[in-house]
Amino acid sequence: MSPTPTSKEIVSERIERLGIIEEPGTSEIVQTTQATPPTATRGWFQANTTLIKVPSHRTIEQLGAILEKGSTKNLSESLRCLSNPYHENRGREDIVFDLFKLNGTNEASIGKLITVLKGLGLRRDDPRLKEMMLKLRTFTKLEEELNHEMRDPNHWKLPKDQFIECISPSTALISQALQNNLVIPCWPIFTEKIKNIYLMCKEVRDGQCAQYIPQLARGDPEKFGVSICTVDGQKASWGDSKIPFCVQSVSKAFNYAIAASELGANFVHDYVGQEPSGRFFNEICLDPNGKPHNPMVNSGAIVVTSMIQPKLDTADRFEHVLTEYRKIAGGEYVGFNNATFLSERSSADRNHAIAYFLKENKCFPEGVASLTETLDFYFQLCSLEATCETMSVMAATLANGGVCPMTGERCIAPGACRDVLSLMYSCGMYDASGQFSFSVGLPAKSGVSGIMIVVVPNVMGIALWSPPLDKMGNSSRGVAFSKELVKQFNFHNYDCLLHTESTKFDPRRRDTRERDQCVPVLFAARDGDMAAIRRLYMQGADLSVSDYDQRTPLHLAACEGHLEMVRFLVSIAKVDATVKDRWGLTATDDARNFGQITCVEFLEAATQGQSISRKSSSEDFSLFDSFNDSPVSDPSDKARKSHERPRFAIDEQQCD
Ligand SMILES: NC(=O)CC[C@H](N)C(=O)O
C-alpha cells in the first residue's frame, strides 16, 4: 500500500491540479498554461438579486470567435461588466453596444447580436425578443427601402441611440445569454449530441400506428419530430417538428394540471387515485377504493375532465381549456382537429362503456349530468392539435415549476405542477411506466397519436412525435430516444447522487453547484475551521468566491482574527488579498478595524507586493506542514479553545 502522501505531496498535487480548471458550462477539462494556480480574478459579482458568474474562458473564446473580436481581453472585461453593470456609469445597453460596435463607426451590428443569441438557443421569434424585433423592423424598413442588401440580418446595423432603443426591452435576457448564463451554456455542443440521438432513433422501425381510431390509423409511420425547450427558453428542433398532430392522452396530464390548479389536488383525488393501474390505458376497472386508478388512464381522465368548469356551457368550457393550453404553450400553435374528434366520437364504444361503468359506481362529482357532454369534452381535448414545438414549450413549463419560460407567466399552480410530474413519473407511460421510470428516470406522458413529452425538471421539456406505437401504446421512437438521452446525459432522476461513478455528460450551467460551495467556504473561513477549509480546497472549491456584498473568505477570517486561516488562504490557496468588498474595504482594512493586529501584520506583508512566488511557496509548504502540526498561535484560538467565540465589537478592542 503506498505510504500516505505528505502534506507537501498533497499540496503539490493540488497545485499541479490547480493548473487544470473545469470550464463552467462544459464537462470538458481545459488545461491552463498558468504556472501558478489561478488567482482570484474570476470572482463572483452580484447583479440585481442573483449571483452571476464571471464568464469562463470558454465563453470568452466562443463569443470572441462569433464576434470576430481579436483581443478577448476587453471582451472579458465587457462581459464581466455585464454581470456587474452601472459600475462605471455604463449601463448594460452600453456594454452590449460596445460588444457589437463596428470599428471606426458609432454603429453596432444588431444582426450579429441576433446571430449570437441564436447560437445560444434564443430564436428571433422568442416572445421575449418581440419588442426588439418590432423596433428593429421599424428602423431597418427605412434602410430597406434604400437598399435591398438590408434584407440580410448580417447587414442590420444601427446607430447607438437606435441600437439601445431596440435592445432595452430585452437587455436582461441578452445580458444573461452573453454571459453564457443560460441553463445549457454550451448550446452548440448539446444540440449536436441531441441531433445524433435523433438520427440514431430515426432508424427504429418497431411498432404500428394506432388502429382503433380511423384518423390515427392513417398516420405516416415515417414521421419523426423532436423539439426541445429549456427553462431559459433555449429552443431547437429536428425532423417533422412543425407537422401538427393530435395530443390525445398527453392532454390527460395538462387537463389534470388545470383541474388541480383550479380545484386543488385534494378535491381531484377525492374522485381519482394516484396509483399505476398495471392495466391497459382503457381498461374498465377501478381501484380497491372504487375510484379510477389515476388521472393518466382513460377512466381517471374522463372523471377529471368532468371537473373542469362544469358550470360553463360546452363552448365556453372548450374555450377556457384552449386558452389555458395556449398560455402553457407560450403562444405556440394549439388548434383543434375536428376530423379526429368526429372519428374518435364515432368509434368510442369502449370509452362509452367506461363512462357508464363510472356512472354506475358513482365516480363522478355531484352535478355531472350528461355523460354525452362529458365524453364529447374529453374527445375534444384529445383532439386538440399541436406540434413538437408547441409540446416542448408545454413540457418546459412543467420543467419550470408551472411558469412558462417563453412568457414568464404562471400557468400551473406549483403544487399541481409537482403533482402532475409525480403522476407522469409513476403512471405516464401506461403499463410501461415502471420500466420507463427505472430505465429513463424522468416524468413522461405518451399519446396514441405517437406524441410523447419528457420533462427534465429545472432543465427542459422535450417533445417527441412518431406515430408507430409499441405494444404498450407508447411511441417506439420516443421511448428509444428517451433511453439514449439518459445514456448520454446525467438526466436520470438518480444520476444526481453524490459519489456517482457516472461519466455522463452534464450540460447544465455550473453556477448552482459553485454557488452551493460558496456558502460553506464563507462559513468555514468565518469560523476558522481549518479542517473544513482544507477539505473544500482539496475538493476544488474556489476559495476566492465572494457573497453578494463581495465579501470574501479572507475578509471574514481577517475580521475574526483567524491568523491560521488568513495565512492558508493567502499562502496556499493564493487568494488575492487586495480584493475589495462593496464598501471598498480589503481584508487588511477589516483586520485593522477589528483590532486583529497579527492579521494586519501578515496581510500588510502579503499585500505589500511581496510576491508569493513558487520558491517561497516551499516555505508555504512548510507553512502548510505546520497546519498539520501545532497550528500557528492565533489570539482567537485562546477564545475558541475556551469554547467562547471571540465576540465582535468595533467599540471593544478584543485583541490584545
Ligand atoms: N392513450 C391515448 O392516447 C388514448 C386517448 C384516446 N383518445 C382514447 O380515449 O382512447
The ligand as an ORCA input file, in Angstrom:
! r2SCAN-3c Opt
* xyz 0 1
  N     -53.534      6.666    -24.889
  C     -54.278      7.541    -25.576
  O     -53.744      8.484    -26.160
  C     -55.776      7.318    -25.608
  C     -56.548      8.538    -25.962
  C     -57.753      8.263    -26.789
  N     -58.467      9.490    -27.091
  C     -58.719      7.300    -26.050
  O     -59.520      7.791    -25.290
  O     -58.646      6.108    -26.160
*
